[in-house]
Amino acid sequence: MEEKIYDLEFESFLNAVDDGTKDDFKKFIQINRNYVKVAQKIKTLLKSANKSAVINIKSPELNDLNNKTIIAIDGGEFHEEYKRAIISFSGAFLYKNQKYEEKYMSRFNITTPDYFNLTISILRQSLEFEIALRVLREEYEQSGIKPDLVLFDGTFTFPDEALMKYIDDYDDLKNILNDYQKIYSEYFEFIIKNKIPSVGIIKDSISNKFLNSLTSCIKKDRVKNFELAPFFKSNPQIKNQFLTLVQDNDFTRFSELTFIEHLFQKKSNVRTIYLPVEEKFGIRNKLLYDGLNGNLIGFYARYGDDFCPILFHEIPACFINQLDEITRIISSFSTYSIIEGYPQPLYVAHKRAKMNYGKIFQRMNFLRFRLSDIDKTGATQLFKRKLSFIKRYH
């Protein structure tokens, strides 16, 4: 069907809404209704057997704010286009609640526009793990001190599936990914060996990790890292009813958050059961650190009432036995927080990780000046491996 042409922009907009999106809105509303129906039926099924997909979190304790040491890490980035390249800064910020300690790291990069989003995301997360590892190593090796909890703003499963088809064609991206894999692996090897609980918290999760993993666990009789495994194994009738519920609905187009919201309805300070987050259980491919494959769990939690945010958590499975303590500590720091329901240390890290754009613009202007009049020696000192790329557009 040929699109109409209009003299007025607003008239064109109204027509597009009327003709092009009405069906999509209907589909969206229907899928959300299906989420609610399935959640309600699952709650009814489990309730009939005195089980639940939702578990209460221990009450927050005010003393945690003075007695527990929390390290929170977040990253930031800034970029600007320059001719046929993008120059960017990536940064990492580490905050420790005891004595309000701050640490910073930053990195400069030049890349082509087509690989920019992947490159800068990898660089930023690489810095986050690097700053955390260096601080933890220094404190632990010098004094034997380790925090009660390390919180990251973001997922531990990045990059799950987006990269492999690109890296063979772009050596720089391959090198950046290899560097990231090295620091990522070193971090988790260190915290697992030294028993330092670390949690990745996703405040705006739009994935379907929970429903995908839950369905796979039940369908495949998954036992490892599945909290309700014994229940479904001993109740084949409920297992079959559950599979019928989820298989009759296509939930791939929209986030599962409506489903989780209904599970949490009228409940305060709760989490879902934990599930494996690994290849074919919530994500498509293996994680970059072999020691984490088959050993990562995920769950949703809300620290507060219906007005508080629902957060997805990822944590190495070796800390399952400490889960009640870990969620209670997070609850304490989320209850007594500027943003109720969101951990105060992560809020501080998120705010401090945002770069000072005025200073960044000044730096960018300086770099533009250098790029417009730079000799081979200066370029080698400033950009090292990037020299050959710079010369293409110099």
N, C-alpha and C positions, 0 to 999 in steps of 0.2 A: 504494500500500500504506500503510495507516494505522500510524503508529508506536505501539509499546506504551508504557504508563506503568508505572513501577517505584517501589517504596517506598524503595529504596536507590539513592543516586547512583552508587555503584561498580558495581552490577548494571546500571544503565542505560548506564554507560560501556562495560562489557564487551560488552553487546549491540550498541552502536553500532559498536564495533571489529569485532565478528564479522560483522555484517550489512552495514555501510555502507562499509567501507574495504578489505575483503579484495580485491575486484576491482581497486580503484585501485592497491593495492600490487603486484598481479600485473602490471598494465599498466606501472607504473613500472619494475619489475624487467626486464620484457621490452624496454622502450625502451632502458634502459641496456645490456642485452646486445646490442641491435642497434647501438648506438653503438660498442661494442667491436669487433663483427664488421666494421662498415664501416671503422673506423680500421685494423684489421689488413689488410683487403683493399686499402685505399688504400696503406698502407705497402708491401705486397707488389708492387702494380702499379708504384709509383715505383721501388722497389728493383730491379726487373727491368730498368729503363731507366737505372739508376745515378743516379736522382734521389731527392730526399727533400723531404718537407714540413717537416722539422725541420733547423735549422741550428745549428751550434755557435757559442757566444759566446766571444769572446776571453777569456783568463784574466784574473782580477782582479789589480790591482796595488796593493800597499800604499801606494806613493807617491802614488796618487790622493788619498788622504785628506788629505794635506798640500798637494798641488799644485793640486787642482781646487776651484773654488768652486761650490757647489750651493746654489740657493735652493729651498726647499720651502714650499708653501702648502696650508693646510687651513682649513676653516670649522667653526663650531659654532653651536648654536642652543639657545634655551630659550624655553618658552612656558607660559602659564597662562590658563585660561578666566576671563573676567570677565563675568558675566551673559550677554548674547547676543553677546559678542565674544571674540576671543582676542588677548591682548597678547603680544608676543614680542620677544626680542632676537636678532639675528643677528650673528655675529662672524667675522672673518677673522684668521688668524695667519700671519705670514711669518717663516721661520727661515733664516738664512744660516750655513753651517757655519764659514766663516772668522770668527774672533773671536766666534763665538756671538752673532750679532746677532738681535734680535727686534723685530717690528713688529706693532701691533694696529690693527684698525678694528672698529667696531660700529655697529649701526643698530637703532632702535626702530620697531615697526610695530603697528598695530591692524588686524585684518581679521575678516571674517565666517567662521564655522566651515567653511562649505561650500567656500571657496576657500583655506583656510589652508595645506594641504600644498603646493599649487602656489606660493602666494605666498612662503612662508618659504624654500622651496628656491631659488626664483629670486633672492630677496634675498641669501641666503647665497653663492650662486655669483657673483652680481654683485660682492659685496664681495671675494671671492677674486681675481677678475680686476683689480679696481680697486686693491687694495693691491699686487699684483704689478706692475702697469703704473706706478704712481706711484713705487715704489722703483726700478724699472729705468730709468725716464726720468730721475729725479733723479741717479742715479749715472752714467748714460751721458752725459747732457748736461753734467754738471759736470766729470767726470774722464775720460770715454771708456772707463770700466771696464764690462765686462759679464761675467756669470757664464758658466761652462762649460755649465751645464744648469739649467733650471727644471723642477721636478717639482710637479705638482698631484695631490692625492688625489681622484680622480674623473674622470668622462668629459668629453670636449670636445664630445660630441654632444647634451648636454642643452640645452633640452628637445626631444626628437626628434619626438614625435607627440601629446603629451597636451594641448596648450594651445589649439590653434586653434578648437576647438568651444566653448571657454569664454569667450574674451576679448571677443567681441562683446557679451556680456551684462553685463560687469563692467568699467567704465572704469578702476577702480583697478588691476586686474590687467593691463589693457592698457598702462597707463602704466608699471607696474613692469617689464613685459616689454620695452617700448620702451627704458627706461633700461638694462636688462640687455643688450639687443642692441647698444646704442651702445658700452658699455664692453667687451663681448665682441669686437666688431669692431675697436675701437681697439687692444686688446691684441694680437690676431693680426696686424693690419697692422703694428704696431710691431716685433714679434719677427721677422716674416718679412723686413721691410725691413732690420733691423739684424742679422740672422742670429744670433738667440739661440735655440738649440734648446729647445723646451718639450715636455714629455711628460705626458699625462694617464694615471695609473696606477690601474687598477680592481682592487682586491684581492679583491673578492667578486662578480665578474661572473656574472650569471645569464642573460645574453642569448645569442643565437645569431648574433652579428655575423659570426663567422669562417666558420661553415658556410654561412650565407646568402650571404655575399659570394663565398666560394670557388665555390659552385655557380653563381651568376650570372656570375662571371668566365669560367668554362669554357663554360657554355651559350651566352653571348653573345659569345664570342671576345674578351673584354676584354683589351686590351693595356696600357693606362695603369695604372701603380702596381700591377701584378700580377707578383710576382717570378718565377713559373713560366710566364708567358705564352708565351715562345718554345718551351718544351718542349711544352705542350699543342697549340700551333699546328702543330708539326711531327710530332705523334704523334696523329692523329685516332682511331686504334684505342683507345688508352688513354683518350682523352677520352670516347669513347662508353661504355667500360666504367665509367669514373668516374661519368658521368651516370646510368647504369643503377643503380649502387649507391645513390646518394643519392635518386633518385626513387622507389625501391621502399620507402622508409622515411619515416614521418612523425615528424620530429624537432621539431615546433613546440611540443609540450607541456612539454618539459623542457630544461634548460640543456645546452649542448654540452660541458660540462666533462669528462664521462666520456670523450668522444671525444678531447679534448686530453690528458687524463691517460694514455690508452693510447698516443697518439703519443709522449709524453715518457717512456714506461716504460723504466726502467733507464738513463736518460740524465740527465746533470748539466750545468748551465750551458748551456741551449739555448733557442732561440726557434723559433717557427713561421715560415714564409714570411710576408712582409707582403702585405696585401691592401688594396684601396681601401675606405674607410668613407665612404659617401656615399649619396645617394638611390638606392634600388633595389639597392644593393650593401652590405648589412649593416644599413642603416637605411631607414625608409620615406619620410622627408621631407627637404627641403633644410635645410642648416645656416643659422644666423642670420647668418653673415658670408659674403657672396658669394665673397670671396677664398679661403675654405676649401673651398667646394663643388668637388668633383673633385680636391681637393688635400689629403686627409687619408687616412692609412693606419693600419692596425691589425694587431697581432700579439700572440700569447701568448708569455710567456717565464717560465723558471724559473731563478733564480740559486742553484744548489746542487743537492742530490740529491733523492731521492723524498720526503723529509720537508719540503722547502721549499715555500712557497705558489706557485701558478701565478697570474701576474698578466697582465691584459690591458692593452696599451699603445696609446695613440692619439697620433699625432704628425704635424704638417704634412709633406706629401710632399716639400717642398723640402729636407728634411734627410735624404733617403734615402741620399745619398752619405756621410753621417756616421754611418750607423746602427751600423756596427761599433764606432766610437769611443764613441757614446752608450751602447750596451748594455754595453760594457766598463766604462765609468765607473759605471753603475748596478750592475753586478756587483760592482765593488770596494766600493761603499758598502753593498751587501747582504750580502756575505760577511763583512765586518768590522762587523757590526751586532748590537745586542742581540737582535733577532729575526732569526735567520739566514734569509736569502733575501728580506728586506724592507728597502728602502733606509733607512738610519739617519736621514737628514734628514727623510724623510716620517714616520718613527715619532715623532721629536721634535715635528714640526708637529702630528701627530694628537693627541698627548698634551697639548700646550700649548693646542690649539684648544678642548679641552673646557672648558666654562665652569665657574666656581666657583659651584656651585649655592647655597651658603649666602649669598653676596653677592647673587646674583640674586633669591633669595627676599626678602631685605631690600629690594631695589629694587622688587620687585613689591608688597610691603606698602606702601611709600611711595606708589606709583602708585595703589593702591586708595584710600588716604586722599585723595589729590588728586582722584581721580575722583568721590569721594563728596561733595566740597564744593568745587566749582570754579566760578569765574565766567567770563563770556564772554572777558574780557581775558586771564585766566590760561590759558584753554584755547587761545586763539589763539596765544599765545606758545609753549605747550608742544606742541601738536599740529598747528598750522598748518592744512594742508588737511583734517585729520581732524575739524575742529570739527563740521561738519554731521552726521557719523556719530555722534560722541560724544553729541550732544544727543538723539539718538533713544532712548538708554537711560539718560540722566542723570536 
